[in-house]
């Protein structure tokens, strides 16, 4: 087969503006100087435990391996996705990757494509961590998020895959780390001046800040959150002292003040919410709630379970014709 170009790859993906924009961006990035290779089956098995891969997911990763000879378009994309990913290693002002899901016609190979990109990028990430003096235990703690998200995909869709590739911009560029109950990522304040002023925040747009994230990893008790904040402060002061992080920001449906209308004051969610000074503004978060509370995509109201206080609160709110909001807040570290 003759050497592929961007137009041929776009046509193979089915055309369309989203794919054309993505492929054009990858074409500008170009391939890496040294060709990237996929993890061998034995390597996948060795990575299964540290990454938290379930056996069925590890088996699917092995089964969906591809080669330059048999899948030249996927190989073209793999090389350039890898280069696009690692070219922003450690860079705060690099935007999240807006990589689209591959066409459904590619079946499992499409669903697992980005998993292969990330596995192939682990060596580059570990070298970056080592250059900052970050212990291997911290490297593997955040990399285990990959196995968690692959497992969540299977729970939602009934088959294996990954569709939160943009989220892993943070992981594989060395920008996010795991501190037990919470994760914190290096970032720059993106709120506009009016929002910052109205929210009484002590920072300015463009200042370094830590983003606060809540993975699916057990009860969100105040004690567990306190420990995560403590560990994050110590970690970033030690390994990224040049940034001088003094504030954290969080954007989540968990900060929607409407939750206080349904949940008791001593609930973990309300106590977490009260750590933050809530900023004005926000956007509709029903889809976020469906995904993170129920692990469902666009369900009807009668499909929602009512097993817990939170599930009953979410359903009652929506049945009343109201909507949930994704809100943002800030906290001094």
Secondary structure, 3 states (H helix, E strand, C coil): CCCCCHHHHHHHHCCCHHHHHHHHHHHHHCCCCCCCCCCCHHHHHHHHHHHCCCHHHHHHHHHCCCCCCCCHHHHHHHHHHHHHHHCCCCCCCCCCCCCCCCCHHHHHHHHCHHHHHHHHHHHHHHHHHHHHCCCHHHHHHHHHHHHHHHHHHHHHHCCCCCCCCCCHHHHCCCCEEECCCCEEEEEECCCCHHHHHHCCCCCCCCCEEEEEECCCCCCCCHHHHHHHHHHHHHHHHHHCHHHCCCEEEEEEHHHCHHHHHCCCCCCHHHHHHCCCEECCCCEECHHHHHHHHHCCCCCCHHHCCCCCHHHHHHHHHHHCCCCCEEEEEEEEC
